[in-house]
């Protein structure tokens, strides 16, 4: 059986990625919590910066920079490179702290710190410029200089050059259990450069840093030919989403019709392995086949089988999703038994030994040394299960030379041409009396009103190369 997918951490530190709202084309609203969470964390303390700095306070050890609340990105933010009132962005040095309120760890046996943050525009001093500290003797009236601070050695691996959020988790030493502590984030900006540090939340979670989820026995490999299933994609996101795009197959659970905007042509929809809402994955503002815009909210419907291509993220540590900009790689792909092409001489191609009312012809040939990469169809004879037959001639399409082929009816047969992953779409050529040219990595779906048992294609007579493809020409028979 062949499937044709159209259109051709350590115990002390754990990581999960998600995309920030920074530099994302409109419209981009913060997704809801409809989605999946890998863990249910029990916080001893949690300060989210969605509406302000909360009880955390900013303190300047050197310079006059301050941690600020960004209403645009719903986070705490610090940078030494901005417009300081002159109308032009400039650099300003400073050492600036963001100090938590007092956190009481009485009655807690173990805990770890969780920082949800993103760092961009950092230099070689990334680790030194972004620190997480703890203190047991901080006094509000005396400030950071009077307290004793211990560096918690928060890792910044994989950070520094994007607004991709990451959960950094650091296990607290047992000596802090039962005590009252303060946490602090320390940022250093330099005279000639500064990073931008955005923090979504700062928290203390009861228990131990969870081990990274295992990735054994994933279904699929995330490629076009072997996409992940939804369950495997969710496990992959929980372990730390890959930085490269992946392919995931699933069944549409629901479509958020209200998310459709004709100006942008994207949709929010949900997929799962079985078409139910259990263990569903959100596709946030995705696009259609080949990245084209959806023309309406009805383009997708519940029960459609899709393969989605794009970047997966763990947004705000709440929603596992394909982030904005993904696209459909296939929509209700044809699946069935592969039928090899039998070529007789230079012009005739025969497919036989099947009984189906749908037949997908695939031209996967890419080497043009001896045979053209094109399949130039002059005519086609179909034999049906009831022993009757029908011959159609491509010249009857009557199109102009070079016209793209899409969906056409000849006789009782419906023909649907698809560009797939080819560089050129299938076209109608008037040379030789009129032929349908199926280019490399194109496909042609033949749909009949009754079961077919064989298809014989007559290709254009060769000039220097045969126009009947090679062994990479095959069909998929499906009912």
HURAKA-V168077 format. One line per field, one symbol per residue. ss: DSSP state (H for helix, E for strand, L for the rest). phi: phi as a letter, one per 30 degrees, with the letter a starting at -180 (. if undefined). A space follows every 10 residues. Layout:
ss=???
phi=???
This chain:
ss=LEELLLLLLE LLELLLEEEL LLLLLLLLLL LLLLLLLLLL LLEEEEEELL LLLLLLEEEE EELLLLLEEE LLLLEEEEEL EEELLLLLEE ELLEEEEEEL LLEELLLLLL EEEEEEEEEE LLLLLHHHHE EEEEELLLLL LLLHHHLLLE ELLLLLLLLL LLLEEEEEEE ELLHHHLLLE EEEEEEEEEL LLLLLEEEEE EEEEEELLLL LLLLLLLLLL LLLLLLLELH HHHHHHHHHH LLLLLEEEEE EEEEEEHHHL LLLLLLEEEE EELLLLLLLL EEEEEEEEEL LLLLLLLLLL LLLLEEEEEE LEEEELLLEE EELLLLEEEE ELLLEEEEEE LEEELLLEEE EEEEEEEEEE EEELLLLLLL ELLLEEEEEE EEEELLLLEE EEEHHHHLLL LLEELLEEEE LLEEEEEELL LLLLLLEEEL HHHLEEEELL LEEEEEEEEE EEEEEEEEEL LLLLLELELL LLEEEEEEL
phi=.bcccdcf.c dcabbbcacd ddhcdddbcd ddddlbbdbc ccddabcccd bldiddbcbc dbibdbdbcc ddchadbbac cadcjcjbdb cbdlcbcbcd ddcccdicda abcbccabbb idcdcedddb bcbbbcbdbe dcidddcccc ddhddceicj baccdbcccb dddddddicc bbcbcccccc dcaadcccbd abbccdjced deedcdhdcj bicddbdddd eddddddddk eddcdbcbca cddabddddd bedcicbcbb bbdcicddhd bdcchdcdei idddcadddc bejdcbbcbl ccbcdhhbbd addejdbdda bhddblddcd dcccicbcbb caibbacbbc dcccdbccdc bddcccddab ccccddidbb cccddddicd diddcbcbcb iccccbcbdh cddbddbccd dijjbcccde icbbccccdb dccabccccd edccbdcbib ddcbbbcbc
